[in-house]
Amino acid sequence: MKILLDALCMTKKIWPVFQTLVWKLEEQTECEVSVICPHQVQDNVIEQEKKMSAYPWLSDTDDLSQYDVFITASSYYPEWLGKYPYIISVAFLITPYAFAALPMEEMEGRFWEKYDYVFTFTAPGKDPAMEKALGIPERKLILGDLGEKAFSLDQIHCQQDELDLVESAATPQSLIPLIETLEQTLSRKNNQPLVTIVTITYNLVKNKREEMIRQCIESVHNQTYPNIEHLIIDGGSGDGTQDLFRKYQEDGWIQVYSEPDKGLYDAMNKGIRRAKGKYVAFINSDDYYYHEKAVEYAVMVMEMYGVRYSFGDARAMCDNGDLTMWVADVNLLPYAMNYCHQTMFVQTELLRGMGGFDISYKVSADSDIMIRLYAMHEPYCIIRYPSVMYRLGGLSSTSSDISCKDHSRTFYLHIGKQLGLTMQECENIWAMRFLHICMQHEQYDILRKLGQEFSIRRPLEEIRTIQREQIPLKAAIVLRLKQKVKGAVKRTGIVRISIEETEDREIKWYKLFGVIPVYQKWKKIGS
């Protein structure tokens, strides 16, 4: 087992726990340890910290592909981890006292969800507020065993209590649950079950997609994962599309099934029925895997953590060739902005048990699958390694009204109704339209309901941005009103001025018809 320890955590407070963990691992298995330090702060690392460890020091710019585990106790998630989705990341959350130092935006953003495991000695589940803020799924939580020295949450009041807990935690016995979890996870790392990739096609020659389908098929064939079947489900093309496939079939790269279907999602269901793999994924004929380890990483992570589906970040290509990043975020599920369905790998039996794609949805049956999977509370993982190139402008992109109706209906049925949302509110939520068409009190009422299940950090940021943009407009309107009031005083006399005095100031009121106050000025007496 090759372990990376975070240099930013090498303090006298936490280092005894790390050192005990390494000793115990070395006792039970072959263990190689290195310390990793972000290159931006490497020159500022205190010599004392370097002396605390005799292990080799690495930078996050080095090749870390041979390492198995990364362990940290800092309140951040390093960007370099996204390059190595198969490295098990463990966050040490020693006590609620350490948690309290986290910025509120990180808590609301489900900061700890980014880690594969969170190791702690005091169960957050016993504190509802902490559990909601952390958002740690049960399968990710590892509780250390303190035996008779166990602490309860109400015993941690100050930093000294925290230090006492760390002293109790620095024993081999307390770390056994973490060591067993790491060993079990790594034992599943090299499993290589069959994976089915499904691509739907129809009249590719007529639509001038010959080069795109070649790029798609070759990107699947070039995957480093050795156990893949690639199914082409064709809708009975009659334009020469079959000729494109012939050589790939003869070489054993693909299996082609061609017959009329009832549309895209009916064809995808045919692919599910024919799939022999443990996992199934869908890649469009005009999209492709631009990284050769896309399948390998997804399967490795799913097998390691025993989850039933995965999804991740993707690169999106605009019509003009510009590239952008689609960052996967399940908290954006209500707005249909959550993740690209081409990045999904799902257990085949799970999809079959759900009945596959609901063909009553014209353009958003993929959104329906995502929503139903989430509502079923099936365990999932996120691959922070963009490996799919997705071309913008698909069916749902060109049929936004239908997409809105489809997504809103399935979200309302499976999630929204339970949160107290109406069908109309679910339609307003789509693509965050409610931020532009609803009154402010209606916006906050919707966010209050969504906040029961999802982080609302992103829409709150959008609201603040909109408000900042509106401030100059409001100021201009107020200034114009002031000018009109002053003009009315001079021209008509309809607005009359009255003066009031208090102990320290003189207030000049502008009143419509001498009764209705519309504007005031004041100055300190004597100024």
N, C-alpha and C positions, 0 to 999 in steps of 0.2 A: 504494500500500500504506500503510495507516494503522496505526501501531505504538504500543502502550502499553508503556513501560518502568516497571518496578517501582521506586518511590522507595526502598524498603527495601534495595535492592541498590546504591545509589549510594555506594559506598565507593571509595577510591582504588585498592583492590585489583582490583575488577572493572570499574570504569567505563571504563578504556581499551579493554577488549574490546567493551563496548556501543557506545562512540563509534566504533570502527573499523567495527563492523557497520553502523551507521547511515550512515556515510560511503560505504561500499561499496554499500549499497542505493540511496542517493541518486544514486550514479554510474550505476547500471544501470537504475533505474526511478524513477517519481515516488513520493516517500516523504514521509509526514507523521508526525511523531513528537510524542508527548505523554508526560508523566511522571504516573503515577497513584500516589496515596498514600491509604492507608486513612483514613477520616475520624476514626477514634478517636485516631490518633497524629499528625494533621496539624499540630497546634499544637506538637508536640515536635520536628518536623523541624529539624535544625540548619541555620542560614543558610548555612553552608559548603556543605552538600549542594545547596541550591537554587542557589548560585552556580556549581556544577559544570555545570549544565545551563541552556542558554538556551531550552529547550523549554517549552511551556505546562504548567502543573500542573493536574491534575484530581483529584477525589475519587471514591471508589467509589460515591458516591450520585448522581453525575452520569449523564446518558444517554450510554452508551458503545456504542450499537448500531451506530454507523458505523465502528467499528474492526475491523481484520482480525486483528491479532496481539498477543499479550501475552507479554512476555519477563521472566523473573525468575531470580534466583540464590538466593532465600531458601528455607529449609526449611519451607515451609508452602504450602497450597493455598487461595487466597482464596475466600471464599464467594460473592462477587459474580460470579465466573466462571460459576456455575451458571445465571445469568439469560441468558447469551449463549453458548449451546453452539457457535455457528458461529465464535466467536473462537478462532483457533489459539493454544494455550498451549504455550510452550516453556520448559523448565526448564534452566538452565545448571548442569551438574554438572562443575565444572572439574577436580577431582581427587578421588581417594579420601580425601585429607586433609579436604576439605570435607565429604564424605559421613560421615566418622567422627564429626562433631559432631551427627549426627541422633539423637534419642531412640530407644531400642530399640523402643518400641511403634510408632513411625512406620515403622521399617524392616520390622518384622514385618507391619504393615498394608499392605504394598505401596504405600507413600506415593507413589512416583514414577509409579505406573500411572495416576494421576489426570491427568497431563499428556498432551497429544497427542504431544509430542516431547520427548526428553531429549538435549541437546547436550553432548558431552564430548570431551576430547582423549585420554583413556586408556580403552581398551575394558574395561568391567566384565566382559565375557564371558570374559576371561582369568583372572579371579579367581572361582572357583566360589562362595565364601562371599559375595562382594559381589553376584554375579549373583542368588543366591537371595534375599538380603535386599532388593535393589532391585526385583526382579521386572519388569524392563523387557523387553517383547517386542521382538524384533529389528526389527520394522517401525517402532518408535517411536524407535530409537536412531540418532542422527546423530553421526558421528565427524568432528571437525575435522582438517584437513590441516596438520600442522606440518612436513612435508617432512623435511629433514635434521636439524631440531631436535626431532624426535619424542622423547617421553619414554616410558619403560616404567613399569609399576606399581611395580616394585621400586626405582625412582629417587626416588619421592615418600616422604620420611621425615618432613619437618617443614614448618612454615609457610614457611620461606625457599625450600624446593624448590617449593612451590606458587606463590609470587610469581614465581620464575624461569619457571615454566610459563606463568603469565598474561602475562608480558612477551613470551614467544615466541608466545602465542596472539593477541596484539593486532596481527595483520597481515591484510590483505585476503585473501591466499591461504588462510589457515587457516579462514576463515569461508565460503568458497565453497560447501561441501557444504550448510550451513544455508540459505544464500540460495537455492540451486537447489531445495531441498526446499520452502521457503515459496512460491516462484513456481509450482512444479508443483502444489502443493496448492490454491493460490488459483485457478489456471487451471481447476480442476474444480468450483469453488464454485457456478457458475451453471448447471451441468447440470440438466436437468429431465426425467428419464425418467418414463414412465408408472408410476403406483403403483396397485395393486389393493387395495382395502379390502374384506374379506369379513365379512358378518354372518350368523349362523345363526339361523333363527327356526322356531317351531312353536307353533301355537295361542296366539297372543299375546292375543287377545280373551278367550279362556277363562281365561287366567292373569292377566288385568287388567294387561297391560303396554303398553297403547296409548300412554300418555304417554311411557313410557320409550323405545319404538322411535322415536317422533317426535323426541325429544331426541337420540337416537343419529344418525338420518339427517341431521337439520339440523346437528349438530356436524361431520359429514363435509363436507356441502355448504358450510359456512361457512369451510372451511380456505382460507388464502391461497395454498396451493400450487395451481397451475393445471391440473395434469395427473393427475387422479384418476378411476378408475372404481370405483363402489361396487356390489358384487354382493351381493344378498340370496339366500341359499340356504335355501329354505323346505322343510320336511319333509312337504309335502302337507297343510297346515292346512285344516280344514273348518269353521272357526268364524267366518268373516268376516275373517280376517287379511288375505286378498288385497285386500279393499276398502280397508284402511289404506294399501296401497302404490299404489293406482291413480293418485292425483294426482301422487305423487312420480315415478312412471314416465312419465306424460304430460309432466311438466316436464323429463325427462331427468336427474333426480338419481340414479336407481338403475336397475339391471337386476335383474329378479326371475326366479328359476328355482325352480319348485315341483314336487316329486315325492317319493314316499316314500324314506326312507333307512334305514340300519342304526344310526342314532344320531348323536350330536354329531360325533364325529371322522370318521365316514364323510362327513357333510355338509361338514366342513372340507376333506376331500380333494377333494370335488367342486369346491369353490371354487378350490383350487390348480390343478386341471385346466382350469378355465374362465378362469383369470387370464391377462390379456394384458400385465400390467405387468412391469417389470424387478424390482420389489419387491412383496411381498405382506405385508399385516398383517391381523390379526383383531381386530374389536371386537365384544363381546357386545351383544345387543339391549337389555340393561339398563344398559350402560355408555356412556360418551361421551367425546369429546375436549373438555375444557373450555378449551383454549387454541387459538386459531385458527391458530397457527403450528406445531402439533404435527408435521404431515407435512412441512412445509417444512424445519424444523430437522433432522429425522431424515434426510431425503434429502440435504440439503446436507452434513451431516457424513459420511454414508456415501460420497458421491461424492468428497468432498475427500480422504478417507483411504483410499479403495479397499478398504473392509472388506466382508464378505459378509453380516453381520447386525448389528443394533443392538438395544439395550434400554435402559431407563432407570427413573427414579424415577416413582412414581405416587401419586395421592391415593386413599385407601381410605375408603369411607363405610360406617359401621356401620348396623345396623337402626334405631337410635334417631336417626340423622342426624348423629352425631358424626363428625368427620373426623380421619384420622391419615395419616401419611406412610409410604409403603412405599419405603424407600431400597434401590436395587438394589445387590447385592453378590454377585459370582460366587463369592466364598469361602464363601457360605452355601449353595451348591448341594448339598452332601451332606445338608443338613438340610431340603431342600425349602422354604427360606426366601429364595431367591436374588433373584428379581424377578418382577414381574407380566407374564404372557405377552401381555397386551393392549398392552404397550409395545414389543413386538418388531416389527421390520421385517426381513424376510429376502429374499435374492435368490430369485426364484421358481424358477429353474433348480436352485438348491441344494436347495430343498425337494423338488422333483420327483426329483432324483437320489437323495435319501435315501428315496424311496418314500412321502413324506408322513407322516401320523400313523399310528401303529400301533394299529389298532382292537381289537387283543387286550387293550389296557389299557382298563379300564372308565371310570375317572375321571381318570387322570393321563397321558394320551398327550401332553399339552403338556409335562409334566415330562420325559418320554422324549425329546422333540425337543430341549429345552434341554440335557439330558445328552449326547445324541449329538453335537450341534453342538460342545459343549465338548471332548468326547473326540476329535473329528476335528481339533482345533486350528485351526478356521476363524477367521480374523481378525474381531474384533468391536470395536465402540465402545460407550461408555456415554453416554447423553444425560442430563446432570445438570440436567434442566429438566422437572419433573413436569407432564405435559400430559393424562394420562388419568385420568378419574374411574372408579374400580373399586368396584362395590358388593359388599361382603362377603356370603358366604352362598351361593356357587355350588355346583356339583355336588361338587367335591372337598372343600369345606368341610363338607358334610353327610354325607360318606361317608369319614370319616377312616381307618377300618380298611382299607378297600379302597385308599384313596390311599396309605397307608403301605406296603401290600404292593406296589402298582404301582411307586411311586417307588423303593423299596428294591431291587426286582428289576432294574430298568433301571440303577440306579446301580451295583449289584454287577457286572452283566454288562459294562458299558462302562468303569468307572473303579475301583470298589472292589476287584475281584479283582486288578487289577494293583498295587494298593497293599498287598496282603496281608490285606485285610479278609475276614471270612466273611460269608455271607448273613445270619446272625443278627445280627452286628455292624452290618450295613447297616440292618437293621430297627430296631435300638436307636438308631442315629444319627438316624433320622427325627425332626424337630421337637426335636432335642437330648434325647430321652427318656433316653439313656444317662447323663445327668448326675443322674438321679433313681432309676434302677433298677439301675445297675451299681456294683460296688465301686470304690473310688478307684483301685486299681492297674489295673483294667480300663479305667477312664476314660482314664487317661494312656497306656495301650497303644493305645487307639483314636486318641487325639490324635496320638501319635507317627506312626502310619500316615498319618493325614490330612495331617499337616504336611509330608509329602513333596511334596504337590501344592497344598495350600490354606493360606492363613493361618489359624491357630487362635486368633487374638486374641480373637474373640467368645466361643467356649466357655470359654476360660481366665478371661475376665471373669465369666462366669456361675458358674464354679466358685468364684471368690473371693467372689462375692456370697453363694452358698449357705453357704460356710464361715463368713462373718461372721454370718449368721443363726443358725448352729448353735452358735456359741461360748456365748451365754447359756444354751442348753439343756444343753450339756456341763457348764458351771459349776454349774448347778442340780443335775445328777445327782451330780457329785462332792461337793457340799455335803451332799446327802441321804445319801450313803454314809458320809461322815464322822460325821454325826449318828447313823446306825444303829450304827456301830462303837463310838462312845462309849457309846451306850445299852446295847450288849451287854456292855461292860466292867462297867457298874454292876449290870446285872440278873442276869447269868448267870455271869460269870467265865470264859466260854469263850474270850474274847479276853484274853490276858495281856500285861502290860507288861514290857518289859526295857529297860534303859538301857545305852548304850554311850558311852564317852568317847574323844575324840581329843585332839590337842594344843590345839585352840582351840574345840571345841564339844562339847555334850552332846546325844546323839541318843536320843529316846524312841521305841521301837518298839512297835507294837500288833500282836501275832501271834496268829493263829487257832490254838487248841490249843497255844499257845506255840511253834509251828513255822513257820506260813505267815505272812509279813509282809503286812499289809493296809493299814497306814497308819504314817506317821512324823511326828514333830515334832522340831525341834532348836532349840537356843539357844546363843549364845556363852557360853563359861565365864566366869563373873564378871559377867555382865550381869543 
